[in-house]
């Protein structure tokens, strides 16, 4: 669909493309978005999700808040997925209605690369940035798919797959600036043939009609209060403070022995979670608005359901066209009570030699990562050591950009930057191996990535931090701290507790949510 654009005269309620236009597009593309725009300035993303998605596997909300807490332009609500690519014992497993001809066995990332190649679709000018593609999570332990020398020592305690990515079929995009919603029904040519084209268009239009009807009778979300007599779920740390501090001391010995410069050690906190994942998300988006907000309902190869809910401040990688970007973040201070204290804390942060050294190390890691899949001459640091202020915290941030080398893809950019240096330490391979020796259980989703790879070759993936994995009535929240030679074990433990606090608090608040007025 190169060069295809929405008609400038497209009216609210009008469907594009028409049946004849669809036949033309379908002749050269296996995936064609059929769209309709509605005036809907009274709808909320959570309300749309409740009306149309209803927590089914393969549904999601993706949102973003700017550093000042204001919401970005688009909210993406996944209504249904055609199929899910997941994994079992290191092998790819598809579930659902898999388009014919896609590779179905082997390394999950190689299977994903094949699907992205076969379903590749040029973007339509005038549509929101995400219309279809794969949405979901790739867990920390997927590193072993492209680093086979890394041997897994730790036990699996939170049993979720390394890869869980939904092939999006239908979604709603809320345009907060325009006061409209886009209904998008993707017609995916299952067998790659040109037969039943009119039938595929009619089916997509019927799904648009169903979404429009669903929005006309929105689910009752409304205002919510907190039940005073509700039981507040208690936190169950996976390790004691003494156990964590003991492995910090071991990590410091490894660093002094020259095995690594930094090792990021994490710990897990489990919380009973009687509330639906969407209520945890509602609480979290209020408590801790962040650049990456997500609530993704997924399933494993055997149909076991789980949800990933998070508010991550950090990007793993972005790819737009042939430009790849990563944003190292290291060094933080809490927000001040006023502008004057903010300025004082910012000056203190930028003057801290330990924070500056850690940040510089991560910038160098980012440059090295991008040089693997780009022309090294194009790698540059476009922003260096800027302080960005978020709702509750400020960070030192830099931006590293590059131009993808011929033949390199968005998926190559993901694997080149995975896992993030802020979650491993440096050098990455040795730090990852030490983490696996010292942490008592595999990390699962934590430290991996959540987001999307679209069918136009773009990617936007967050680092999976400030995140809960919710399964079988328990929310698993993990947080880590970067250990260096002079780390104080008690301070590193406190950092983990502080980083987990917002997500734990969201789980606890969700358990107490009740319709407005009810107490």
N, C-alpha and C positions, 0 to 999 in steps of 0.2 A: 504493500500500500504506500510505497514511496511517493511522496508528493501529494498524497490524499489529504484533504482538509474538510472539516465540517462546513456546510453551507453557512454563509454569514447571516442568512435570513431564517435559520432554523428557529421555529417558534416553540414556546412552551407546549408540551404535550405532543409534539410532532416526533415521529419515529424516523431515524436515519440509520442505515441506508434503506432506500426503498427496495422492493423485491428485485427490480431490474438492476439497480446499482449493486445489490448484494451478489447477484449472479456474476457480475463483472469482477468484483473483488475476490469472490470465492474461487475463481478460476486459477488464481495464483497464490492464494494464502489458505492455510489450514485453519486459521483462527481469525474470525472477523467479529469485531464488537458491534452489536446492535444496540443503539442508545436512544434515550429519551430524556429530555430535560423538563423539570417541573419547578414551578415557583413553590418554595417550601420553607419560608423564613420562620415558621413556627416549629420545625422539627429539630430534635437534638440527636446527636450520634447514638447515645445510649438508647433513646426511644426507638430509633430506627432498628438498632440491633435487637431489642426486645420484640419488636413487631415482626421482623422478618427472619432473623437468624436463630433465635431461641436456643442458643447454646448447643447447637448440633455440631458434631465434629466437622471440621472443614470450614468453620465460620470464624470471623475475627473482627476486631476494631483496631485500626492503626491511626494514631493521631500524633500531633507534635505541638509542643508549647515552646515559644521563644524564651530567651534567657530572662526576659522581664515577666514571664508568666502568662503573657497573652497567647491565645491559641493561633496557630498558623492557619493558612487558608483552607486546607482540605482535611476532612476526616474520611477514612476509607472503611466501609463496613462490608465484609464478605458475607454474602447470603448463602452461597452454596459452592461446592467444589466438585469438579468432574471426577477427580481421582486424587489419591494421596501417595506420594513416594516416601516410603519409610525404610527401616532397616531391621535386620535380625542377624545376630552373630556376624556382623561385618558384611552382609550381603544385602543387596537391594530387594525390597518387596513392595510391589504396587498393590493398592486396594482401590475398589471402586471401578468405574467404567474407563479403562485405560485406552486412549486412542491407539488404533492399530498401527503396527510398525515400530512402536517405540521399544527400545531395548528394555528387557524386563529382568535381567539377571546380571550379577557382577557387582563391582564396586559401586556403592550408591552415588558417589560423586561423578563417576563416569556415566552412569545411567542418567543422572541429571543433565550432564553436558549433552548427551544424545537428545534428550527431550527438548532442551532449549534450542538446539540446532534444528531439529525437525519441525518445531512449532514456531520458529522465528517469524515475527510479524512486525512490519514497520509501524511506527506510531502514527496516529491520526492527529494532524494539527488541529488545535482547538479543544481537544479532550483533556481531562485531568492527566497527571503524569503516570498514574497506575490504572490500567484498564484490565489487564490479565497478567498471568505469570504464576510464579510459585511463591507462596507465602507460608512462613512457618519458622522452625528452629533447627539449627545444627548445633549439636552439643559439643562440649569440650573434647570428648573422647574421639570425635571424628578426626582429630589430628593424626591418628594412627593410619588413616587411609592414605595419606601422602608422606608420612614419616614412619615407614614400617619398622624401623629399628627401635622405636619406642615400645617397650613391653609393658603391658598392663599388670600392675601388682595389686592395686587396691580392689576392694570388693564393690559389687554393685548393690546399692541399698535403695536408691530411688530408681525403680525400673521403668525407664522411658528410653525410647530408641535414640541412637546417635543422630539420626536424620528423620525429620517429620515435616514434609513440605506439601502443601495442598496446591493442586492445579486449579486455579480459580475459574469458576464458570460464570457466576452472577455476583455483582456487587453494586452497592450504592455509594456514591461519593457526595458528601455534603460540602458545598462550596460556601464557606462562612462569609466571604467577601461579597459574593454575588447574591446571597439569599436564595440559592437554588440547590436542587439535588439532581445528580445524574444517575439515572437507572441504566445499568450496563448488563446486557445478556450476551455472553460470548458464544457464538456459534462455532463449535470445534468440530472440524471434519474428522470423524472418528476413523475412517478407513483411507483417507487421502484421495478419494475418488471425487468425480464431479456429479455423481448421482445424488438424488434426493436433496438438491440444493434448495429448491423452493420450500420443501418440507422443513429444512433446517432453519430457514428464515422465519417461517410461520411459527415454529416452536419457540424461537427466541422472542418473537413479538408476544407470544402468549405468556412467556415468563415475565416480560416487562409489564404486561397487563396485571399479572398476579402480584407483582411487587407494588404496583400503583394502588391496587385494591388494599393490600396490606397496610400501606401507609395511610390510607383514608380512615382506617380504624386502628389508630395507634395503641400499643400496649400501655397499660396503666403503670407508668414509672412514677411520675409525680415527685413531690417533695418527700423527703424522708427525715425522720428524727432518730433518736437513740432510745431504745428501751432501757429504762433505769434498772429493771430487775433482771436483765439478761446476764447470763454467765459469760465472763470475759475469758476467752481461751488463753491458757498459760503457755509460755514458751518453754520448749524442751531442747536445750542445747545438745547437739550430738556429742560434743566433747566438753570436758570441764575446762575451766580456766587453767588449771595446773597442767592438764594434758596439752593444751594448745601452747602454753608458754614453754613446755619442755621441747616441743618440736621446733619452736622458734630458736631455741638455743642450739639445736642440732643444725638448723639452717645457717645460723651465724658461723658455726664451725666450718661448714662446707664453703662458705664465702671466704673465710680467713684462709682456707686451704687452697683458694684460687679456682674453685670449681665454677663459680658464678659471681656476678657483681650484685645481683639482686634476685631474690626468690619470693614470689607472692604466695603466701600460705593462707588458705581460707578455712572457714569452719561453717557448719550448717546448723540452722535453728529450725526446729519443727514446731508447728502450731496447728492445733485442731481447727478445721475450717468447715463449719456447718453451712456457711453461706455460699450461694452460687458465685462462680468466678466473676461474673459481671458486677456483682456488688463489691467485691474486693477491688475491682478496677475503678468503680465509681469513687470509692474512698481514696484510692491511691492518686487518681487524677486531681482530686481536691487537695490532698495533703502535699503532694510532691510533683507538680507539673514539670515535665522534662521534655527535651527534644524528641525523645522516642517514648511514646506511650502505646502499650499494646495489651490486648486480651485475645489470645488465640486458642481456640478449642481444637484439639488434635486427637488422633488415635494411633495406636501402634499396629503392628502387623497382625495381631490377633484380635483387634477390635477394642482393646482396652483404652478407655478415654482418659485424657488428662488435659489440663489447661496451663498455659504460660501467661502470666500477668506481670507486667513490669513498667517501670518508669526510668529508663536508662538515660543518663546524660551523655553517653559516649558512642561515637560512630566507630564501627570496625572499618568499613570502606564504603565509598560511594563511587558509582560509575555513571556518567552521563555522556552518551556518545563515546568519544575516544578519550575522554578526560577521566582520570581516576584520582580520588582524593582520600586522604586519611587525616584525622585530627587528633594528634597526641594531646592527652590531658594528664597532667600530673602536678601536684601541688595544690593545696586547698586551704581555705580559711572559712569559718562561718560568716554569714552576712552580719553586718553591724546593725545596731538599733536605729541608726540614722545615717545620712550621707557622710557626715564627718567621720564617724567610726568606720564606715565602709572604706573611706579613703585611707585611714590609718592601717586597717587590716590589709588592704591591698599593698601598701608600701612595705609592710612587714613581710608579706608573702614574697614579694619580688626581691627582697633583700636577704632571704633565707638561703644560705649556700647549699644546704642539703636539698631543698625543694628545687632549686635551679639545676643542680647536678642531675637529679632524677629526671627532670623534664628534658634536659639536653640529651640524656641517654635515650629517652623514648623518641625524640625527634630523629636521632641517628638511626634508631631501629626502623622508624617509618620510612626514611629515605632508602634504607637498605631493602626493605620489603618491596617498595614500589619499583626499585631498579631491576627486580627480578622479572617483571612483566612489562617493562616499558623501555623506551630509549633512555639510557641513563643521562643523556645530555638534557632531557626535558624535566628531570626531577628537580623540583625547587621548593624551598620553604617560602610560601607566599605571605604567611603571617607568622610571627615568631614571638612567643612569650607575651601574648595579650592576656589580660585578665578579663574573664567573662563572669558576669554575676547572674546566678540562677536564683530561684525563689528562696532557698535557704542556705546557699553555699556559693563561694566563688572559687574558680579554678584558673590556673595558668594553662592557656590553650595555644596551640600552634596549628598551622595548616600546611600539609605537604601535598603537592600535586605533581602529576606526571601525565604524559601522553602514552596510551597503550601502544605497545609495539605491534606491528602487523602480525595478525594471527592470534594475538592475545585477546581474551574475552573477559567479561565481567566475572565469570566463575574463576578464571585464573587470578583475578585481582583478589577475590575472596580467599582463595587458598594461599596466596602469597602473604597476606596480612594476618592469617589465622594461625594461632590465637593471638589476640592483642598482647603487646608487650606489657601493658598495664595489668594484665591478668596472669602473666607467666613470670616476668623478670627477664634477665639477660645474662648470658646469651640464651636465646629461646630454647633450642633443643635440650641443652643440659638442664636449664631451669625446669622445663616440663618433666624431664625424667626424675629430678629430685622431688618435685611436687608429688608425683605418683608414688614415690617411696614413702614420703612423710605423711601425706594425708590419709586418713583411715578408710575413706570410701571414694569411689569415682565421683567426679563433679557433676556428671549429667549435663543438663542444659547450662548450668552456671559457668560463666567464662567463655561460653560459645557465642552464638550470634542469633538474633531474631530480626526478621524483616522480609524483604522481597527481592526476587530476581524477576524482572519482567521479560516479556517475549521480544522486546525491541533491543535487548542487549544492555539494559540499564540495571543498576543494583543500588539498593540502599539498605544496609544492614547495621543494626546496633550491636554493641557488646552486651551480652546477657548478664547485666548486673542490676541491682535494685529490683530483683525479679523473684517471683514465687512460682514454683511448679506445684500445681494443685492436683492431687490424685488420691482417690479413695478417702476423701474427707480430711486429708492432711495437706497443709501448705508447707512446702520445703523452701526455706529462704537461706541463701548462702552469701557470705561476704568475706573479703580477704584484706590483707595488709602486705605492703611491700617490705620485705625484710632485707636489711643491709647490715654491714659489719657492726655498726654501733647502735642497732635497734634495741629498745627497751621492751622486753617481752610483755610487760603489763600494759604498756601504751599500745602495742600492736593488737593485743586482745581487745582493748577498749575501742580501737578503731573499727574492728570487725563488728562489735556490738552496735556502734553508732551508725555504721553503714547499713546494717540490717534493720534499724529501728523503724524507718518510715514504712517499709513493706510489712513488717510485723504489726505495726500499729494499724495499717489498713485492713489486715486480716481480722484483727480484734474488733475494729469498728464495724466491719461488714457483718460480723456475728450479731451486732446490736441494732442494725438498721431496721427500721419499721416504718410503714407508711406514715406520712406527715400527720401529726396530731396524736397518733396512738402512742401511749406510754405504759 
